[in-house]
Amino acid sequence: MQAPIGIIGGSGLYRMEGLALDRAVEVKTPFGEPSGPVHLGRLDGAPVAFLARHGEGHRFTPSEVNYRANLWALKSLGVGRLICVSAVGSLQARHKPGELRLVSQFIDKTKHRKDTFFGEGLVAHVSFAEPTCAPMTRTLLESGRELKLPLEGGALYVCMEGPAFSTRAESRLHQGWGADLIGMTQVTEARLAREAELCYACIALVTDYDAWREEEDGVDAASVLEVMRANVDKAQALLRRVVPQLSGARRPCDCAEALKAALFTAPEAVPVEALQRLELLVAKYGYGGVR
């Protein structure tokens, strides 16, 4: 079964409620093993693929997640639109724990992870000025308002390496930059989604105020998990409203052609191994897996 819409669940969202005809598929990729099986099924009649980012039982830290394998697995199963759900800390008082935000921009502070499919014989530089898909994010925002969820768009997300939470000094620095949220996963998925020519959107679940507030203790996992459980229900409701709307709809954006002007290496100069590894992404642009 091909699934045009993919969902990656973050902390607290390890299964997609309401997924009918659920079938777990183990996918092999050129980049190793994904976090776990991809669940293929129908969400209110719409075909969807669901993957738990941190593995079932939350086994992988943000730095250990094999993002490339996860995105490759979803792309290989026909995913063209990807919605990622992620727990975040708030850097501004107006973003309250228990609320949802839609991300529009990132600041990347990661340093220990693979965040591109390219290299080793084939070079690509994708445009990343607008890292999320505006039409899909707009659909999420409109649907959230219809459901009367505590949801806003336009958030700026700082992606840190983790797994430790921020120091107070770091938190205040990020706040001073004007950033709204902080998390540990989303910019990596966004970069890879762009290279895979997927429409990408992020539903951020606000769980805490990070570490910038003097009157509060620093963030701890127990308090995050408590707020997260309530937020997950809101995210599930939003996904169930949006997925049927997007299913089968035309993609009114340029996400599906992100590599068109990004591939730098001449096809005849690319090693056979690189062509075979990246055929899923580049064959449509005249790069074949074999010569």
N, C-alpha and C positions, 0 to 999 in steps of 0.2 A: 504494500500500500504506500502510495506517495502522500506526503503531508506538506501542503504549501505553507503552513504556519507552524513555527516552532516556539516552544516556551522553555526557557531555562529557569528553574526554580532555585532560589538561594536559601539562605538560612531560614529554616522554619517551613519552607515550601518544598517538601520532598516528594509529594504526590499531588496529582491534579485531581481534585474532587470532581465527580461527574463525568470522568473520562470513560465512555462506553466502548465495548469491544477492545479493551486494553490488551495489547500484545507487546511483550518486551522483546526487543531486538538487540542482539550483540553486534556491534559494527566494528570491523577492522579498518584502521586508517593508516596512511603512510607516516603518521606522526605518533603512533603508539595507541594505547588504550584510552578511550573516553572515561569519564568519571563513573560510568555505569551503563546499564542498558538504556536504550531509547524506548520510551513507551509510545506506541502508535495506537491511536484510537479516534473516537469522535467525541467532540465536546458540543453538546446540543446539536448534533448532526453534522458538524463541520470537522473534517479530518485535521488532526493535529499531532505533532510530535512533542513529547515532554521529556526533559532530561534534568536530573537533579545535579546541580553544579558540584556540590561537595561530596557526592556519592550518597548512597543510601546509608543512613546512620551518621552522616556528616563525618566522613573519614579523612577528607583532604583540607589542608589549610588553603587560604587564597593563593599562596605561592606554589603549592603543590598541585593545584588543579591543572590538568592538561587541557588548556583552553583550545589549542589548535586541534586536538583530536575531537573535542566536543563540537566545535563549529564545523569541522570537516564531516563528522558523522551526520549532523543535521542537514548540511548541504547535500550530501549524497543521498539522503532520503527525500529529496525534493523540496526542502524548505526554501522559501523565497522571502518570507517575512519572519523576523525573530523578535520576540518580546522577552526581555530579561527582567527578573524580579530580584531585588537586592535590598538587604537591610542596610541602613545608613545612620550615621550620627548627624545631628543638626548643629550647624555653626552659627545660626542666627535665631534669635528668640521667637521670631514669627513662625518658624517651622517646628511645630510641636510634636512630641512623641505621640504616636497613634495616628498621625496624618500620613498622607501619600503625596509624593511629588514626582513629576515627570522631568527627566533630565534633558537639557539641550546642549550643555557644554561641559568639557572636562579640563582638569589640570592633572597631568600624569606625573606621579612621584614614585612609580614602581621602579624596581632596579634588578630583580632577580628572576625574570620570567621571559619565556619566548612569546613574542607578541606579533610575529609576522609569519606567513607561510613562505615568504620569498627569501632569496639568498641561495648560496651554494650553486650558482650557475644561472640563475634567472632573477633579474632585478626588477622590482616594481615600486613605484612611489605613488600611492593613492592620494587623492585630495581628501583632507580630513578637517577642513575648516568648519563644516557643519556635520558633526559626528553622528547625529541622530536623524532619522527619517521624519521630516516635518509633517507630511500628510498622515502617516500612521500615528505619530504622537498627538496630532490634532484630533484624530478619531478617538484615541484614548481619553483625551481631556473632555471632549464633548460627551462621551459615554459616562465618564465619572460624574459630570455635572448632572446628567439625567438621573443617575442613581443617588444623587445628593451625597456623594462621598466627600470627605475632607481632602480635596485634591487640588493642586496647583501645578502649572507648567513653568518652563523657563528656568529650571534650577541649574546652578553651576556646581559640579561634583568634583571634589579633589579625591583622586585615587591614590592611596598610600599602599605601601608594601604589606604591612602587617607581619605576623599575626597579632602583635601587641597593639593595644589602642594608643592614641596620641598622648604625648606629654602635654602639660598645660601650655608650655611655650609654643609647641607646634600648633596646638589648637587655636591659640590666639593669633598666631601668624596667619593661618589659613582664614580665620575670620576677618582679619585685617585686609586680606586680598579681596574681600567681597564675596568669597565662596559661600554657598548655601549648605552643602552637604559634604560628608566625608565617608568614604567606604574603601573597600579593598579589592574589588573585582571588575567593575563595569568598564573602565576604559580599555582593558585588555580585550574583552568581548566585543566592544564597539570597533576597535581597530581591525580585528579579524573578520567581523561581519562585513565591514566595508570592503576588505580584500576579497571576500567570498561573494560580493555583490548582493548581499542581503539587505533588505530594509530592516533597520534596527531601532528599537525603542526600549527605554528603561523605566520600569515602575520602581521607584525608590520608597521603601517603607521606613519611616522615621521611627527609631526606637529609643533615642536618648539625646542629650544635649552635648555630647562629646565631653571635653575636659575644660572648656573655657570659663565655666561659671564658678566663681570663687565660693559661692554659697553651697555648692554641691560636691560630693565626693566624685572621684573619677569614674569612668565607665567601668562596669563589670558585666560579665557574661550573663549572670543570673537575671539582672534587671532587664537586660536587652531581650532575653528569651521571653520574659513575662509580657512585655509590650508587643513583641513580635507575633505572638499567637493571635492576638486580636487583629493585628494588621493583616495577617495572612488571609483572614476571612474576607476583608475588604478587597484585597488583591484578587482573590478567587472570583468574587462577584463581578469585578471589572473585566476580568478575562472572559468570563462566560457571556458578558454582554458584547464584547468587542470581537471575539473570534468568529462568530457567525457572520458579522458584518463584513469582515475582511475576507472571509473565505470565498474564493472565486472572483474577487473584485480585481480590476486592473490596478497595476502599480503605477500611480501617476507621479513618478519621480525619476531621478537618474541613478538610483542605487543599483539597478540591474546592469548598468554599464560603467561601473566604477573603475574597471581595469582598462577600459577602452583607450584612454590616453595615459595610462600609468606604466605600461610595460616598456622598459628601456632596452632590454637585451634583444638583439636580432635573433629570430627563430633559428637560423642556421648556426648560431654560436652557442646555443644552449646544450649542455650535456644531455645525453639520452636519459640518464638517471633523473635529472631535474624535470625533463619533459614528462616522464612517466609519473613522477611524484605529484606533479601539479596539473595533470591533464584535466581533472575535474573543473579546474578554475580557468584554464587558458586555452583549451582546445578550440573554443568558439572564435578565438582571435588568430587562428592559423598556427598554433603551437601544438603539434601532434605528439603523442606518447612514443611513437616509433618512427624511424626514418626509413 
